[in-house]
Amino acid sequence: MFAKPPRNILLWVVILATVSLVVGAAGAGFLHALEAVTRLYQSTPWLLAALPFIGLFTVWLYKGPLKASAGGVKDLIAQIKAPTTPLPATMGPSIIGTTLLSHLGGASVGREGTALQMGGAIADQGSRWIDLNESERRTLILCGVSAGFATVFGTPIAAAIFALEFVRLRSWAIIPCLATAFLADLVGRKLFFAQHADYRLPLPADYDLSGLGSALALGVACGLIARLYVYVNHREAARPNPEPYARIFFTGLFFSGAVFFQHAEDFTGLGLSVIESALVEPAAPLTFIFKLLFTLACVTAGYRGGEVTPLFFVGATLGSAAAVLLSLPLSVCAALGFVAVFAGAGAVPLACAVMACELFGPSIGGYALVTCVVSWLVAGRKGLYDEA
């Protein structure tokens, strides 16, 4: 599907600059709030007991005051593919608020759902005031998605590619998406002091057959994990849920109890400290399994935020643990796993290969492309953002 370029270049320069500024500011504000909420949770252990009640409140919000925004990423994708009515103005604030609530209780959820909905919904409000045709409105939403992803993850090139790849579009819109992503990331970093983890490590620049073989083997492992995650996620999404309050409450209760009695605090929230550790020292062999199960439980129960960063955790710890069996250095294996599980689960291998270069340095690019593509093929080529 190819879109035509917009009619008025000057108008679009103004639109995209505005989207970049607003989404960059919103994304940076979200990151600062998320950091504060995470610190509060870590310093106040009893907040874990509040997770079941946070779940009840989240369900009530999306069944009541925020019902128009309940469709989340599904509605966002539907509007990109077939633009009809503008996305609700409440979508951005509602996903930011409920994501922060989930993390306040320690839920194992991410932040990409927040980035996509926040960026897409903010950008789409412009279509209420400006007369846009279907192609132009699609471009506007895609640029918002790129800006949101870039601001939250600090990877503007991957953000622009992801915006098109996750909805399976081929379009000239990659150009405005790139421009918006770079500008929004710049706004977030320079004007609003958004900070992103620095994962750059000494990585080998030379490639050899044994290294490529290790990258391929790790891609197979990551693809199998991604396939399992997508299968369970789609199966749970397809099942009727007549008691959403009971489901999210008892899932929160189970999660809180498991974390408390098993001293499993490392598996709550984003798990960024575990990711950083996995890049420099071997992770325990079953770490990735526990994070996978906890994330599946929280996401399918209805806690908001997304799953990408937890899947980064799963992949990084899988790669770190598998490094003893592979010929590549531990840091490279962990970095490849970091991107490859989501490459398979989201069916976005190109975005993830580029993300590896942005996060870890361009020398990892060849191995990352092999691992991400193999993971995508093994996972089944359909991901979280496709219909089951």
C-alpha positions in Angstrom: 0.0 0.0 0.0 1.6 3.2 -1.1 0.5 6.7 0.0 0.7 9.9 -2.1 2.8 12.8 -0.8 0.9 15.6 1.0 -0.3 18.6 -1.0 1.1 21.4 0.9 4.7 21.0 2.0 4.8 24.1 4.1 1.7 23.2 6.0 3.2 19.8 6.7 6.4 21.2 8.0 4.4 23.2 10.6 2.2 20.1 11.4 5.2 17.8 11.9 7.1 20.3 13.9 4.1 20.8 16.2 3.6 17.0 16.6 7.3 16.6 17.4 7.2 19.3 20.0 4.0 18.1 21.7 4.8 14.4 21.6 8.4 15.0 22.6 7.3 16.9 25.7 4.6 14.4 26.5 7.0 11.4 26.1 9.6 13.1 28.3 7.0 13.9 30.9 5.9 10.3 30.9 9.5 9.0 31.3 10.1 11.3 34.2 6.8 10.3 35.8 7.6 6.6 35.2 11.0 7.0 36.8 9.4 8.6 39.9 6.7 6.0 40.2 9.3 3.2 39.9 11.4 4.8 42.7 8.3 5.1 44.8 7.4 1.5 44.3 11.0 0.3 45.1 11.1 2.4 48.2 7.6 1.4 49.4 7.4 -2.4 49.2 3.8 -2.6 50.5 2.6 -1.0 47.2 2.9 -4.5 45.8 -0.3 -5.4 47.8 -2.1 -2.6 46.0 -1.7 -4.2 42.6 -5.0 -6.2 42.7 -6.9 -3.0 43.6 -5.1 -1.0 40.9 -6.3 -3.7 38.5 -9.9 -3.2 39.6 -9.6 0.5 39.2 -8.1 0.1 35.7 -10.9 -2.1 34.5 -13.5 0.3 36.0 -11.8 3.2 34.2 -11.9 1.5 30.8 -15.5 0.3 31.2 -16.6 3.7 32.4 -15.0 7.2 32.0 -12.3 6.0 29.6 -14.5 3.6 27.5 -13.8 5.4 24.3 -10.1 4.6 24.7 -10.5 1.0 25.7 -9.5 -0.4 22.3 -5.9 0.8 22.7 -3.4 -0.3 20.1 -6.1 -2.3 18.2 -8.0 0.9 17.6 -4.8 2.7 16.7 -3.9 0.2 14.0 -7.5 0.2 12.7 -7.4 3.9 12.2 -4.0 3.7 10.5 -5.3 1.1 8.0 -8.7 2.7 7.4 -9.0 6.2 8.8 -12.5 7.1 9.7 -13.1 9.1 12.9 -10.3 10.7 14.9 -8.8 8.8 17.8 -10.2 9.8 21.2 -8.5 12.8 22.8 -8.5 10.8 26.1 -6.4 8.0 24.6 -3.0 9.6 25.4 -3.7 10.7 28.9 -5.6 7.5 29.8 -2.8 5.2 28.7 -0.2 7.3 30.4 -2.2 7.3 33.7 -3.0 3.6 33.7 0.6 2.6 32.8 1.9 4.6 35.7 -0.7 2.9 38.0 0.4 -0.5 36.8 4.1 0.3 37.5 3.1 1.8 40.9 1.9 -1.7 41.9 5.0 -3.4 40.3 3.1 -5.1 37.4 5.4 -6.7 34.8 4.4 -4.5 31.9 6.2 -2.3 29.5 5.8 1.2 28.0 5.5 0.7 24.2 1.8 0.6 24.3 1.9 4.0 26.0 4.3 5.3 23.4 2.3 4.2 20.4 -1.1 5.3 21.8 0.2 8.6 23.2 2.0 9.6 20.0 -0.7 8.4 17.6 -3.6 10.0 19.5 -1.9 13.3 20.1 -1.0 13.6 16.4 -4.5 12.6 15.2 -6.1 15.4 17.1 -4.8 17.6 14.3 -7.2 16.0 11.9 -10.1 17.6 13.9 -8.9 21.0 12.8 -7.2 20.5 9.5 -8.9 19.1 6.4 -6.9 16.0 5.6 -7.7 13.2 3.1 -7.3 9.5 4.1 -3.7 9.2 3.0 -2.6 12.4 4.8 -4.4 11.4 8.0 -2.7 8.0 7.9 0.7 9.7 7.5 -0.1 12.0 10.4 -0.9 9.1 12.8 2.2 7.2 11.6 4.4 10.3 12.4 2.8 10.5 15.8 3.6 6.8 16.5 7.2 7.4 15.3 7.5 10.4 17.6 6.1 8.5 20.6 8.3 5.5 20.1 11.4 7.6 19.5 10.9 9.8 22.6 10.2 6.8 24.9 13.0 4.5 23.6 15.5 7.0 22.3 15.9 5.2 18.9 14.5 7.4 16.2 15.5 5.4 13.1 14.0 2.2 14.5 10.9 4.2 15.6 10.2 5.3 12.0 10.8 1.8 10.6 8.6 0.3 13.3 5.7 2.7 12.6 5.4 1.3 9.1 6.5 -2.3 9.8 4.1 -3.0 12.6 1.1 -2.2 10.4 2.6 -3.7 7.3 2.8 -0.6 5.2 5.2 0.4 2.4 5.0 4.1 2.0 6.8 7.4 1.3 5.7 8.3 4.8 9.1 6.9 6.1 10.5 10.3 5.3 8.2 12.4 7.5 8.3 9.6 10.1 12.1 9.8 10.3 12.0 13.6 10.5 9.3 13.6 13.2 11.1 10.8 15.2 14.4 12.6 15.2 12.9 15.9 16.1 10.7 14.5 18.9 13.7 12.6 20.3 15.8 15.8 20.2 13.0 17.7 22.0 12.7 15.1 24.6 16.4 14.9 25.3 17.4 18.5 25.0 14.4 20.5 26.1 12.8 18.2 28.6 15.9 16.2 29.7 14.6 12.7 28.9 17.3 10.2 29.7 17.8 6.7 28.1 19.9 3.8 29.2 23.4 3.7 27.6 23.9 0.1 26.5 27.0 0.6 24.3 29.6 -2.0 25.0 32.8 -3.1 23.4 31.6 -5.2 20.5 33.6 -7.2 17.9 33.6 -5.6 14.4 34.8 -8.8 12.7 32.4 -11.5 11.5 33.1 -15.2 11.1 31.1 -18.3 10.4 31.0 -19.5 13.9 29.7 -16.2 15.1 27.0 -16.2 12.4 26.1 -19.7 13.4 25.7 -18.6 17.0 23.6 -15.7 15.9 21.4 -18.1 13.9 21.1 -20.5 16.8 20.1 -17.7 19.2 17.6 -16.5 16.6 15.9 -19.9 16.7 15.8 -19.9 20.5 14.4 -16.3 20.6 11.9 -17.2 17.8 10.5 -20.2 19.8 10.1 -18.0 22.9 8.4 -15.3 20.8 6.1 -17.9 19.2 5.0 -19.2 22.6 4.4 -15.6 23.8 2.3 -14.7 20.8 0.4 -17.9 20.8 -0.7 -17.5 24.5 -1.4 -13.8 24.0 -3.6 -14.4 21.0 -5.4 -17.4 22.6 -6.1 -15.4 25.8 -7.3 -12.4 23.7 -9.7 -14.6 21.8 -11.3 -16.2 24.9 -14.4 -14.5 26.3 -13.7 -12.7 29.6 -17.1 -12.4 31.3 -15.5 -11.5 34.7 -12.8 -8.9 33.9 -12.8 -7.6 37.5 -12.3 -11.0 39.0 -9.6 -12.0 36.5 -7.5 -8.9 37.0 -8.0 -8.9 40.8 -6.9 -12.5 41.2 -4.1 -12.2 38.7 -2.8 -9.2 40.7 -3.2 -11.2 43.9 -1.3 -14.2 42.5 1.5 -11.9 41.1 1.9 -10.0 44.3 2.0 -13.2 46.4 4.5 -14.9 44.1 6.8 -11.8 44.1 6.5 -11.4 47.9 7.0 -15.0 49.0 9.6 -15.9 46.4 11.5 -12.6 46.8 11.2 -12.0 43.1 11.3 -8.2 43.0 13.6 -8.4 40.0 10.6 -9.6 37.9 8.5 -6.5 38.6 8.2 -3.5 36.4 10.5 -2.9 33.5 13.5 -4.8 35.0 16.1 -2.4 33.5 18.6 -3.2 36.2 18.5 -6.9 35.3 18.9 -6.1 31.6 22.0 -4.0 32.4 23.4 -6.8 34.5 22.7 -9.5 31.9 24.9 -7.5 29.4 28.0 -7.9 31.6 27.5 -11.1 33.6 25.7 -14.5 33.0 22.0 -14.5 33.9 20.5 -17.5 35.7 19.2 -20.1 33.3 15.5 -19.7 34.2 15.4 -16.0 34.6 13.8 -15.4 31.2 11.1 -18.0 31.8 9.9 -16.4 35.0 9.8 -12.9 33.4 7.9 -14.3 30.4 5.3 -16.0 32.6 4.8 -12.9 34.8 4.5 -10.6 31.8 2.0 -12.9 30.1 -0.1 -13.0 33.3 -0.1 -9.2 33.8 -0.7 -8.2 30.1 -3.4 -10.8 29.4 -5.2 -9.9 32.7 -5.5 -6.3 31.6 -2.7 -4.3 33.2 -1.8 -1.5 30.8 1.6 -0.5 29.4 2.6 -3.0 26.8 5.2 -5.8 26.8 8.2 -4.6 24.8 10.6 -3.8 27.6 9.7 -7.0 29.5 10.4 -8.9 26.2 13.8 -7.0 26.0 14.4 -8.4 29.5 13.4 -11.9 28.4 15.7 -11.8 25.4 18.7 -10.2 27.1 18.6 -12.8 29.9 18.1 -15.6 27.5 21.0 -14.5 25.4 23.2 -14.0 28.5 22.4 -17.4 29.8 23.0 -19.1 26.4 26.4 -17.4 25.9 28.2 -20.3 27.6 27.0 -22.5 24.7 27.8 -20.0 21.9 31.0 -18.7 20.4 30.0 -15.0 20.6 30.9 -12.9 23.7 28.4 -12.7 26.5 27.6 -9.0 25.8 26.9 -9.7 22.2 24.6 -12.6 22.9 22.7 -10.6 25.5 22.4 -7.7 23.0 21.2 -9.9 20.3 18.6 -11.6 22.5 17.5 -8.1 23.7 16.2 -7.3 20.2 15.4 -10.7 18.8 12.6 -11.8 21.0 10.6 -8.7 20.3 11.6 -9.0 16.6 9.8 -12.3 16.5 6.9 -11.4 18.9 6.1 -8.1 17.1 7.0 -9.4 13.6 9.3 -6.3 13.2 12.7 -7.7 12.4 14.0 -4.7 10.5 13.1 -2.2 13.2 14.7 -4.4 15.8 17.9 -4.9 13.8 18.2 -1.1 13.4 17.4 -0.7 17.1 20.4 -3.0 17.9 22.7 -0.7 16.0 21.3 2.4 17.7 21.5 1.0 21.2 24.6 -1.1 21.0 26.6 0.3 18.1 26.6 -0.4 14.4 29.2 -3.1 14.6 26.5 -5.5 15.8 24.3 -4.9 12.8 25.1 -8.0 10.8 24.6 -10.4 13.6 21.5 -8.5 14.7 19.9 -8.8 11.3 20.5 -12.5 11.1 19.2 -13.1 14.6 16.1 -10.9 14.2 15.1 -12.3 10.8 15.5 -15.9 12.0 13.5 -15.1 15.1 10.8 -13.6 13.0 10.7 -16.6 10.7 10.6 -19.1 13.5 7.9 -17.2 15.4 5.6 -17.5 12.4 5.9 -14.1 10.7 2.6 -12.9 12.4 3.0 -11.1 15.6 1.3 -9.3 18.4 -0.1 -6.6 16.2 -1.7 -9.0 13.7 -5.1 -10.5 14.1 -5.0 -14.0 15.7 
